[in-house]
Amino acid sequence: MTGQVKGQISAGLQRKDEPSWVVLSILSREIMEDLARRIEDGEFAEDTRVPGVQELRNTYEVPGSVVRSALRELADRRYIRHVPGQGYIVGVPGASPVSPRDDDPGAVKTYVIRPWSDRLPIPGADVLLTRRKATGKSTTRERTAETGPLRVLAGPAAVEREIGICIFTQVADIMAERIDTGVFSSGERFASLAELRREFTVSDATARRVLRDLTDRGLIHTIPGRGTFTGPPDAGHPRPQYQQIAADLAGQIYSGQIPIHHVIPTRTKLRVRYGVSDHTVGEAISLLRSLGWVIRALYRRPVAAPPFCWPVSPGDPVAS
C-alpha cells in the first residue's frame, strides 16, 4: 500500500464535517480501490489468499467493518472469491473483474452523498410503506360497453388461473377495487378468511396472502380478538410489528443512515434491536423488498436500494 493512500485514510478518519456513515463509506471505497490496484499489479497472484480482516485492519488502521465492506465489494467486482475455510482467494474462474476506474464518478457520488437528507424530513410510515401505483391494464375491472360504467369482478370466474399473475394478487386487486368503490367503507368489518376462500374457491394459504397483501397496502388492518377492518390502523390500533420494523428501516435508508447499496443489519441484530422473532424480522425484510427499499445482491445480504426503486422519491410532495 502506498503512503499516499494510507495518508488519505488517516485524514478521512479525522473528518468531522461528514456523518460517520459517509466517512466509513469513503474509506471502504479507498481500501477497495487500493486492493484492486494491488491485484492488478500482481502483488497478489491468481489463486492466492488475500490477507485476512485482522491483518488488513492493522495495515490500514481502520475498523474491521470497513475492511469487510471493502472485501465484499471486491468480491462483487469479481476480483476475489470467498472459499469457506480459506477466506478470500484472488480471481473468479471464468469471470473478468470490474475495475473501479470504469465507474461513473457521478454515480459513485450518489451512492454516498445524500444531498436531500438534510433538507427533507423522514416521511411517516403511511408514506414509506406505500406501494407505487401499478401502470398498465387493470385486472380488477372490465368495461361492460365501449363507454359504459366499470364493473367490479366477483366470484371464482374473476380469477384467471391460466395467466402469469399470482392468484392471491388477482384476488387482492379485486378486493382493493371493492374498497376503492365503497363496497367496504372505512372502518367496516372486512371479508373474513372463510368468506374469501368460499367466494373465490381458493385455499386458506392463498386467502391469508390476500389479507397480508391488503394489509401491506394499508387498505385493511387487523384488531386482535375482533377481526379485520377496512382502512389503515388508527391511533388506538398500531401497525403490526413487522410493518413498524419495515417503516423504521425504510426511514433509515431514506435518510442515509443505511447507505445505498450497503447491507442492512443482520437478522440477529434486528431480532435483538426490536425484541421480536426471526419470523417477524423475515416478514419485515420481505415487505421492504416488495416495496423497493431493499434489493438482493449477489453473494450478499439484502442491500439498500437506489432511490429510483423506492416507492417515494425525495422530491415527491408527499415526502415533504
C-alpha angles and dihedrals in degrees: 000000000000121000089237093063092046089050091052091051093049090050090048093055089056096051111121099173095075132061113262093248090056092051093048091048091052092047091049091053093047091053091046091051092048093050091047090052091049091051091049090049091054097247087128109040125216114282093011124124120262115228112272128253093263093051094046091046090056092044096051095030094227135122118282091243090063092052093047091050091051091049092049091052091049088053090049088052089051096241091121139013131212117241115190111244093013106058125222118351125195116253137021114235113244095005133100119220121247106232119222086227088070093059121110104247090214092052092049090052093053089055090059110028122061106195092177098050094081094048106043128055119235108266120241125259092266089062099037093051097044116117121228111256109257119241128214133045116347118234094200102065137044133187116245090203138004092272099010128121124282115260124208111232120233143178132029091307089066091067114080105206098182098060128084096255117103114251093232090054092052092049091046090052090051092050091045088054090053090053090048093051094047100254085127111034123208112284094014120131108265129223113289128232091258093049092052091047093051098043098047098028094236134141126263089252092055092046090052091052089052091055092045092050092050090047090052089052090054092241097118138018135198125230110201111244094010109060141240123322136188120259134030120307114274127222091279094054112046124202119274114276095252090055092049090052092047091050091050093050092045089054090052090052092047093050095044098247085123103041121224114273091014121122119258118235117289121262090250092056091046092050091053094042096051099027095233138125126272088249092058091049090050091052091051092051092047090052092049090050093049091049094049100249094117134026135194118256125200111269091352141095118262111297133204109273124232117259096260088067095052122105089229126039124216090245097049113119090227090064095057 
